[in-house]
Amino acid sequence: MEMQGKSVFGGVAMGRLSIYKKSDNVVKRVKVSDIDAELQRFEDATVKAKKQLAALYDKAMKEVGETSAAIFEVHQMMLDDLDFKESITNMIKTQNVNAEYAVAVSGDNFSTMFAAMDDDYMKARAADVKDISNRVISVLQGAEDTKLDSNEPVILVAEDLAPSETVQLDKSLLLSFVTRYGSTNSHTAILARTMNIPALIGVDYDDGIDGHFGIVDGFEGVLYIDPDEATIQKYRKKQEEEAEKARLLQELKGMPDITKDGKKINLYANIGGVGDVPSVLQNDASGIGLFRSEFLYLGSETFPTEEEQFNAYRSVVQTMAGKKVIIRTLDIGADKQVDYFNLEHEDNPAMGYRAIRICLEQPDIFKTQLRAIYRASSYGSIAIMFPMIISVSEVKRIKDIVAEVKEELGSQGIEYGDVELGIMIETPAAVWMTEELAKEVDFFSIGTNDLTQYTLAIDRQNPRLDSFYDAHHPAVLRAIQMTVENGHKGGAWVGICGELGADTTLTETFLRMGVDELSVSPSRILAVRSAIRNCDLSK
Amino acid sequence: MKEFTYTITDPEGIHARPAGVLVKQAAGYACSVKIAKDGREVDAKRIMGIMSLGVKCGMEVTVKCDGEGEDTAIAELETFFKENL
């Protein structure tokens, strides 16, 4: 039997299915005569519940890190919340009810309030309120924490799992999570990713599967129950391949990006927002080679303020703790829907009024971004690169504006750090001008996606052109070679931040050309590292 | 009574964690600390209330302090908002 769900983390798991049963907090309404004693019971239970949460926080910090642990700190504060507490104590005082009942009713009320809010994140907080109420009730009833009823590793099947439940589970007994509810952003999903085990949500199972043998395919989002021998063999093989891959890649974590004959290259990551930074660190990139700043503009209804931008840049730079962060200035054109820019419709937006062209025509927008970046530069190591350059005069104009910004900041007594300036090489014109451009900047970053499109005159969105398209076209490779040579001649280092940078069949070619940096998506870091470390340029 | 108005710049808004940090800060003052959005006002010393405002990035909130030490409180809170929210 097969059941389709939605995968929140890839991988293959095989084992016995075990349905997780929550401890039933059956709460009865009981009339109490000694109100003070009942208030004291509630107070004692709260103290004990907070102690449990503090212990869970420590456990989660050790096992899965701060992102997953933080919720238990918030839970402790929620237990201290005066509105919540007063609601409970008032019920005990005025209705003479037992503490369990008062907690259950207040928990339901607060949880309903969050569930009714028009915001998915806040809706998820309804589960947190339930979780803390159940914890206090369990303490009041003297119930033990639920445990996995097994001594062999299982695929855990549940309706949904609260963070306090997942963190209490013995991780060595967990092969995979399968839940009926939950979202890709739920705590369970985060935990699965941190633990690196496959997990499915949205699986409509029935209780009859308890104890049966199952396979979780976290790539396709499928749960197999009592699979036949052929399926088992297929997944056993897949599991072995995955384990081998994971083992190899894990070995490479913390290893330098250096070829067998000792040539070093900088391996950086591309990100599109603040939320991508954890995966940069997880995959052990030595810096950020392309921080696309568009998310600040696309996710907004008006121009993002200097303060908003500063906060985003600062947060990334601080998290990267001294590692280099290369921010690409605004790269927006008529192909992206940003109403407040009031861009006119263009027939050919790829060659239109976009990126640096907007920034040079509307220096107010540009200066706001530059000020925010320079302010953030005193918190770590920042470099800036400018997209869509075609000529030296543009770079000179940019540098004038940068000088104005620095002067303004200086006269206002605002600190900033040393910032390297670079340009994207993504137009054939820029490639031809690399000799002159190299004298103006600290570095080049080759954007191979646009460079390929402009060099071959092929629109990548048009499937009819697929037979003409060659990602390894010699014209593109020669353009890269020329850029590297001219860059070095003029004293600029040269990186690649387009998709080609992550193409491991070209890693050796790039190393031989003398490319100084490759910037790839976080998930490709370790694969590229493996390719670099397998190269021997002396042969 | 003292007050200031501030537009949230943290991309997360005042969600669970930032709300927790704000409560800790507000709880340190003897005066009352209220936070208002679109005419709804809650006690900044209570986390559920703050969370229930559902404040997101770009929204404007008004912070009010009333009572003992309100001058210091409002000044420190304004700095706190600028630095954290």
HADDOCK unambig.tbl for C-alpha pairs under 7 A between the chains (distance, minus, plus):
assign (segid A and resid 74 and name CA) (segid B and resid 16 and name CA) 6.67 0.50 0.50
assign (segid A and resid 74 and name CA) (segid B and resid 17 and name CA) 6.37 0.50 0.50
assign (segid A and resid 74 and name CA) (segid B and resid 20 and name CA) 6.17 0.50 0.50
assign (segid A and resid 77 and name CA) (segid B and resid 20 and name CA) 6.79 0.50 0.50
assign (segid A and resid 77 and name CA) (segid B and resid 47 and name CA) 6.95 0.50 0.50
assign (segid A and resid 78 and name CA) (segid B and resid 47 and name CA) 6.29 0.50 0.50
assign (segid A and resid 78 and name CA) (segid B and resid 48 and name CA) 6.59 0.50 0.50
assign (segid A and resid 81 and name CA) (segid B and resid 46 and name CA) 5.28 0.50 0.50
assign (segid A and resid 81 and name CA) (segid B and resid 47 and name CA) 5.96 0.50 0.50
assign (segid A and resid 81 and name CA) (segid B and resid 48 and name CA) 6.61 0.50 0.50
assign (segid A and resid 82 and name CA) (segid B and resid 46 and name CA) 6.09 0.50 0.50
assign (segid A and resid 83 and name CA) (segid B and resid 46 and name CA) 6.87 0.50 0.50
assign (segid A and resid 114 and name CA) (segid B and resid 52 and name CA) 6.74 0.50 0.50
assign (segid A and resid 307 and name CA) (segid B and resid 9 and name CA) 6.86 0.50 0.50
assign (segid A and resid 308 and name CA) (segid B and resid 9 and name CA) 4.87 0.50 0.50
assign (segid A and resid 308 and name CA) (segid B and resid 10 and name CA) 6.96 0.50 0.50
assign (segid A and resid 311 and name CA) (segid B and resid 10 and name CA) 6.97 0.50 0.50
